Amino acid sequence: MRIFSLIWGVIVFMIFTLALIPCLGWMNWLNIPAGLFGVVFGILGMIGASQAQQSPGPPIAGLVLSLCAACLGLVRLLLGGGIF
């Protein structure tokens, strides 16, 4: 779960970066739920890391990447008129 959170965060952030290209802004509609999914996995990974007394570094990185991608995707949709 810990590594999956990090990998998912990187994938979501790459999708967000791709969605910055004009005419691909619709990808943010997929990116926001995927980012929230990554936030949940990051939180679960942090809980699992604390119970196993492991370093919480990868889940925190995945959490931050997913949260940034979801928030920035939402801002991009708001600025582009994608959300009314």
CNS distance restraints for C-alpha pairs under 8 A (distance, minus, plus):
assign (resid   1 and name CA) (resid   5 and name CA) 6.16 0.50 0.50
assign (resid   1 and name CA) (resid  41 and name CA) 7.02 0.50 0.50
assign (resid   1 and name CA) (resid  44 and name CA) 7.41 0.50 0.50
assign (resid   1 and name CA) (resid  45 and name CA) 5.33 0.50 0.50
assign (resid   1 and name CA) (resid  48 and name CA) 7.84 0.50 0.50
assign (resid   2 and name CA) (resid   6 and name CA) 6.85 0.50 0.50
assign (resid   2 and name CA) (resid  42 and name CA) 7.26 0.50 0.50
assign (resid   2 and name CA) (resid  45 and name CA) 4.62 0.50 0.50
assign (resid   2 and name CA) (resid  46 and name CA) 7.25 0.50 0.50
assign (resid   2 and name CA) (resid  48 and name CA) 7.69 0.50 0.50
assign (resid   2 and name CA) (resid  49 and name CA) 7.25 0.50 0.50
assign (resid   2 and name CA) (resid  56 and name CA) 7.90 0.50 0.50
assign (resid   2 and name CA) (resid  58 and name CA) 6.03 0.50 0.50
assign (resid   2 and name CA) (resid  59 and name CA) 5.17 0.50 0.50
assign (resid   3 and name CA) (resid   7 and name CA) 6.23 0.50 0.50
assign (resid   3 and name CA) (resid  58 and name CA) 6.16 0.50 0.50
assign (resid   3 and name CA) (resid  59 and name CA) 6.97 0.50 0.50
assign (resid   4 and name CA) (resid   8 and name CA) 5.89 0.50 0.50
assign (resid   4 and name CA) (resid  41 and name CA) 7.79 0.50 0.50
assign (resid   5 and name CA) (resid   9 and name CA) 6.06 0.50 0.50
assign (resid   5 and name CA) (resid  38 and name CA) 6.18 0.50 0.50
assign (resid   5 and name CA) (resid  41 and name CA) 5.47 0.50 0.50
assign (resid   5 and name CA) (resid  42 and name CA) 5.20 0.50 0.50
assign (resid   5 and name CA) (resid  45 and name CA) 6.84 0.50 0.50
assign (resid   5 and name CA) (resid  58 and name CA) 7.15 0.50 0.50
assign (resid   5 and name CA) (resid  59 and name CA) 5.48 0.50 0.50
assign (resid   5 and name CA) (resid  62 and name CA) 4.92 0.50 0.50
assign (resid   5 and name CA) (resid  63 and name CA) 7.02 0.50 0.50
assign (resid   6 and name CA) (resid  10 and name CA) 6.32 0.50 0.50
assign (resid   6 and name CA) (resid  42 and name CA) 7.69 0.50 0.50
assign (resid   6 and name CA) (resid  58 and name CA) 5.44 0.50 0.50
assign (resid   6 and name CA) (resid  59 and name CA) 5.85 0.50 0.50
assign (resid   6 and name CA) (resid  60 and name CA) 7.91 0.50 0.50
assign (resid   6 and name CA) (resid  61 and name CA) 6.05 0.50 0.50
assign (resid   6 and name CA) (resid  62 and name CA) 3.87 0.50 0.50
assign (resid   6 and name CA) (resid  63 and name CA) 7.49 0.50 0.50
assign (resid   7 and name CA) (resid  11 and name CA) 6.27 0.50 0.50
assign (resid   7 and name CA) (resid  62 and name CA) 6.98 0.50 0.50
assign (resid   8 and name CA) (resid  12 and name CA) 6.09 0.50 0.50
assign (resid   8 and name CA) (resid  38 and name CA) 6.10 0.50 0.50
assign (resid   8 and name CA) (resid  62 and name CA) 6.76 0.50 0.50
assign (resid   8 and name CA) (resid  66 and name CA) 7.61 0.50 0.50
assign (resid   9 and name CA) (resid  13 and name CA) 6.11 0.50 0.50
assign (resid   9 and name CA) (resid  35 and name CA) 7.30 0.50 0.50
assign (resid   9 and name CA) (resid  38 and name CA) 6.07 0.50 0.50
assign (resid   9 and name CA) (resid  61 and name CA) 7.53 0.50 0.50
assign (resid   9 and name CA) (resid  62 and name CA) 4.41 0.50 0.50
assign (resid   9 and name CA) (resid  63 and name CA) 6.69 0.50 0.50
assign (resid   9 and name CA) (resid  64 and name CA) 7.67 0.50 0.50
assign (resid   9 and name CA) (resid  65 and name CA) 4.98 0.50 0.50
assign (resid   9 and name CA) (resid  66 and name CA) 4.67 0.50 0.50
assign (resid  10 and name CA) (resid  14 and name CA) 6.14 0.50 0.50
assign (resid  10 and name CA) (resid  62 and name CA) 7.03 0.50 0.50
assign (resid  10 and name CA) (resid  65 and name CA) 6.58 0.50 0.50
assign (resid  10 and name CA) (resid  66 and name CA) 7.65 0.50 0.50
assign (resid  11 and name CA) (resid  15 and name CA) 6.25 0.50 0.50
assign (resid  12 and name CA) (resid  16 and name CA) 6.24 0.50 0.50
assign (resid  12 and name CA) (resid  31 and name CA) 6.40 0.50 0.50
assign (resid  12 and name CA) (resid  34 and name CA) 6.65 0.50 0.50
assign (resid  12 and name CA) (resid  35 and name CA) 6.11 0.50 0.50
assign (resid  12 and name CA) (resid  38 and name CA) 7.98 0.50 0.50
assign (resid  12 and name CA) (resid  65 and name CA) 7.63 0.50 0.50
assign (resid  12 and name CA) (resid  66 and name CA) 6.20 0.50 0.50
assign (resid  12 and name CA) (resid  69 and name CA) 6.54 0.50 0.50
assign (resid  13 and name CA) (resid  17 and name CA) 6.19 0.50 0.50
assign (resid  13 and name CA) (resid  65 and name CA) 6.22 0.50 0.50
assign (resid  13 and name CA) (resid  66 and name CA) 6.61 0.50 0.50
assign (resid  13 and name CA) (resid  68 and name CA) 7.81 0.50 0.50
assign (resid  13 and name CA) (resid  69 and name CA) 5.24 0.50 0.50
assign (resid  14 and name CA) (resid  18 and name CA) 6.20 0.50 0.50
assign (resid  15 and name CA) (resid  19 and name CA) 6.11 0.50 0.50
assign (resid  15 and name CA) (resid  27 and name CA) 7.43 0.50 0.50
assign (resid  15 and name CA) (resid  31 and name CA) 6.73 0.50 0.50
assign (resid  16 and name CA) (resid  20 and name CA) 6.60 0.50 0.50
assign (resid  16 and name CA) (resid  27 and name CA) 7.56 0.50 0.50
assign (resid  16 and name CA) (resid  28 and name CA) 6.65 0.50 0.50
assign (resid  16 and name CA) (resid  31 and name CA) 6.48 0.50 0.50
assign (resid  16 and name CA) (resid  69 and name CA) 5.89 0.50 0.50
assign (resid  16 and name CA) (resid  73 and name CA) 6.49 0.50 0.50
assign (resid  17 and name CA) (resid  21 and name CA) 7.73 0.50 0.50
assign (resid  18 and name CA) (resid  24 and name CA) 7.30 0.50 0.50
assign (resid  19 and name CA) (resid  24 and name CA) 5.01 0.50 0.50
assign (resid  19 and name CA) (resid  25 and name CA) 4.86 0.50 0.50
assign (resid  19 and name CA) (resid  26 and name CA) 7.21 0.50 0.50
assign (resid  19 and name CA) (resid  27 and name CA) 5.50 0.50 0.50
assign (resid  19 and name CA) (resid  28 and name CA) 6.27 0.50 0.50
assign (resid  20 and name CA) (resid  24 and name CA) 6.87 0.50 0.50
assign (resid  20 and name CA) (resid  25 and name CA) 6.24 0.50 0.50
assign (resid  21 and name CA) (resid  25 and name CA) 6.90 0.50 0.50
assign (resid  25 and name CA) (resid  76 and name CA) 7.91 0.50 0.50
assign (resid  25 and name CA) (resid  77 and name CA) 7.46 0.50 0.50
assign (resid  26 and name CA) (resid  30 and name CA) 7.67 0.50 0.50
assign (resid  27 and name CA) (resid  31 and name CA) 6.12 0.50 0.50
assign (resid  28 and name CA) (resid  32 and name CA) 5.98 0.50 0.50
assign (resid  28 and name CA) (resid  73 and name CA) 5.38 0.50 0.50
assign (resid  28 and name CA) (resid  74 and name CA) 7.28 0.50 0.50
assign (resid  28 and name CA) (resid  76 and name CA) 7.92 0.50 0.50
assign (resid  28 and name CA) (resid  77 and name CA) 7.07 0.50 0.50
assign (resid  29 and name CA) (resid  33 and name CA) 7.45 0.50 0.50
assign (resid  30 and name CA) (resid  34 and name CA) 6.38 0.50 0.50
assign (resid  31 and name CA) (resid  35 and name CA) 5.90 0.50 0.50
assign (resid  31 and name CA) (resid  69 and name CA) 7.41 0.50 0.50
assign (resid  31 and name CA) (resid  70 and name CA) 6.42 0.50 0.50
assign (resid  31 and name CA) (resid  73 and name CA) 6.95 0.50 0.50
assign (resid  32 and name CA) (resid  36 and name CA) 6.32 0.50 0.50
assign (resid  32 and name CA) (resid  69 and name CA) 7.36 0.50 0.50
assign (resid  32 and name CA) (resid  70 and name CA) 4.49 0.50 0.50
assign (resid  32 and name CA) (resid  71 and name CA) 7.52 0.50 0.50
assign (resid  32 and name CA) (resid  73 and name CA) 6.36 0.50 0.50
assign (resid  32 and name CA) (resid  74 and name CA) 6.85 0.50 0.50
assign (resid  33 and name CA) (resid  37 and name CA) 6.14 0.50 0.50
assign (resid  33 and name CA) (resid  70 and name CA) 7.48 0.50 0.50
assign (resid  34 and name CA) (resid  38 and name CA) 6.24 0.50 0.50
assign (resid  34 and name CA) (resid  66 and name CA) 7.91 0.50 0.50
assign (resid  34 and name CA) (resid  70 and name CA) 7.78 0.50 0.50
assign (resid  35 and name CA) (resid  39 and name CA) 6.28 0.50 0.50
assign (resid  35 and name CA) (resid  66 and name CA) 4.54 0.50 0.50
assign (resid  35 and name CA) (resid  67 and name CA) 6.06 0.50 0.50
assign (resid  35 and name CA) (resid  69 and name CA) 6.29 0.50 0.50
assign (resid  35 and name CA) (resid  70 and name CA) 4.91 0.50 0.50
assign (resid  36 and name CA) (resid  40 and name CA) 6.43 0.50 0.50
assign (resid  36 and name CA) (resid  66 and name CA) 6.85 0.50 0.50
assign (resid  36 and name CA) (resid  67 and name CA) 6.89 0.50 0.50
assign (resid  36 and name CA) (resid  70 and name CA) 6.71 0.50 0.50
assign (resid  37 and name CA) (resid  41 and name CA) 6.44 0.50 0.50
assign (resid  38 and name CA) (resid  42 and name CA) 6.02 0.50 0.50
assign (resid  38 and name CA) (resid  62 and name CA) 6.98 0.50 0.50
assign (resid  38 and name CA) (resid  63 and name CA) 6.42 0.50 0.50
assign (resid  38 and name CA) (resid  66 and name CA) 5.41 0.50 0.50
assign (resid  38 and name CA) (resid  67 and name CA) 7.72 0.50 0.50
assign (resid  39 and name CA) (resid  43 and name CA) 6.26 0.50 0.50
assign (resid  39 and name CA) (resid  62 and name CA) 7.50 0.50 0.50
assign (resid  39 and name CA) (resid  63 and name CA) 4.95 0.50 0.50
assign (resid  39 and name CA) (resid  64 and name CA) 7.82 0.50 0.50
assign (resid  39 and name CA) (resid  66 and name CA) 5.85 0.50 0.50
assign (resid  39 and name CA) (resid  67 and name CA) 6.18 0.50 0.50
assign (resid  40 and name CA) (resid  44 and name CA) 6.23 0.50 0.50
assign (resid  40 and name CA) (resid  63 and name CA) 7.93 0.50 0.50
assign (resid  41 and name CA) (resid  45 and name CA) 5.91 0.50 0.50
assign (resid  41 and name CA) (resid  59 and name CA) 7.78 0.50 0.50
assign (resid  41 and name CA) (resid  63 and name CA) 7.60 0.50 0.50
assign (resid  42 and name CA) (resid  46 and name CA) 6.16 0.50 0.50
assign (resid  42 and name CA) (resid  59 and name CA) 4.74 0.50 0.50
assign (resid  42 and name CA) (resid  60 and name CA) 6.31 0.50 0.50
assign (resid  42 and name CA) (resid  62 and name CA) 5.82 0.50 0.50
assign (resid  42 and name CA) (resid  63 and name CA) 4.62 0.50 0.50
assign (resid  43 and name CA) (resid  47 and name CA) 6.29 0.50 0.50
assign (resid  43 and name CA) (resid  59 and name CA) 7.16 0.50 0.50
assign (resid  43 and name CA) (resid  60 and name CA) 7.94 0.50 0.50
assign (resid  43 and name CA) (resid  63 and name CA) 7.06 0.50 0.50
assign (resid  44 and name CA) (resid  48 and name CA) 6.15 0.50 0.50
assign (resid  45 and name CA) (resid  49 and name CA) 5.99 0.50 0.50
assign (resid  45 and name CA) (resid  56 and name CA) 7.68 0.50 0.50
assign (resid  45 and name CA) (resid  59 and name CA) 5.31 0.50 0.50
assign (resid  46 and name CA) (resid  50 and name CA) 6.16 0.50 0.50
assign (resid  46 and name CA) (resid  56 and name CA) 5.57 0.50 0.50
assign (resid  46 and name CA) (resid  59 and name CA) 5.61 0.50 0.50
assign (resid  46 and name CA) (resid  60 and name CA) 6.96 0.50 0.50
assign (resid  47 and name CA) (resid  51 and name CA) 6.31 0.50 0.50
assign (resid  48 and name CA) (resid  52 and name CA) 6.17 0.50 0.50
assign (resid  49 and name CA) (resid  53 and name CA) 5.76 0.50 0.50
assign (resid  49 and name CA) (resid  54 and name CA) 4.91 0.50 0.50
assign (resid  49 and name CA) (resid  55 and name CA) 6.36 0.50 0.50
assign (resid  49 and name CA) (resid  56 and name CA) 5.63 0.50 0.50
assign (resid  50 and name CA) (resid  54 and name CA) 6.22 0.50 0.50
assign (resid  50 and name CA) (resid  55 and name CA) 7.69 0.50 0.50
assign (resid  50 and name CA) (resid  56 and name CA) 7.08 0.50 0.50
assign (resid  56 and name CA) (resid  60 and name CA) 6.19 0.50 0.50
assign (resid  57 and name CA) (resid  61 and name CA) 6.21 0.50 0.50
assign (resid  58 and name CA) (resid  62 and name CA) 6.16 0.50 0.50
assign (resid  59 and name CA) (resid  63 and name CA) 5.97 0.50 0.50
assign (resid  60 and name CA) (resid  64 and name CA) 6.10 0.50 0.50
assign (resid  61 and name CA) (resid  65 and name CA) 6.11 0.50 0.50
assign (resid  62 and name CA) (resid  66 and name CA) 6.00 0.50 0.50
assign (resid  63 and name CA) (resid  67 and name CA) 5.99 0.50 0.50
assign (resid  64 and name CA) (resid  68 and name CA) 6.00 0.50 0.50
assign (resid  65 and name CA) (resid  69 and name CA) 6.09 0.50 0.50
assign (resid  66 and name CA) (resid  70 and name CA) 6.13 0.50 0.50
assign (resid  67 and name CA) (resid  71 and name CA) 6.07 0.50 0.50
assign (resid  68 and name CA) (resid  72 and name CA) 5.88 0.50 0.50
assign (resid  69 and name CA) (resid  73 and name CA) 5.84 0.50 0.50
assign (resid  70 and name CA) (resid  74 and name CA) 6.17 0.50 0.50
assign (resid  71 and name CA) (resid  75 and name CA) 6.29 0.50 0.50
assign (resid  72 and name CA) (resid  76 and name CA) 6.09 0.50 0.50
assign (resid  73 and name CA) (resid  77 and name CA) 6.23 0.50 0.50
assign (resid  74 and name CA) (resid  78 and name CA) 6.18 0.50 0.50
assign (resid  75 and name CA) (resid  79 and name CA) 6.12 0.50 0.50
assign (resid  76 and name CA) (resid  80 and name CA) 6.04 0.50 0.50
assign (resid  77 and name CA) (resid  81 and name CA) 6.02 0.50 0.50
assign (resid  77 and name CA) (resid  82 and name CA) 4.71 0.50 0.50
assign (resid  77 and name CA) (resid  83 and name CA) 6.06 0.50 0.50
assign (resid  78 and name CA) (resid  82 and name CA) 5.96 0.50 0.50
assign (resid  78 and name CA) (resid  83 and name CA) 5.60 0.50 0.50
assign (resid  78 and name CA) (resid  84 and name CA) 7.86 0.50 0.50
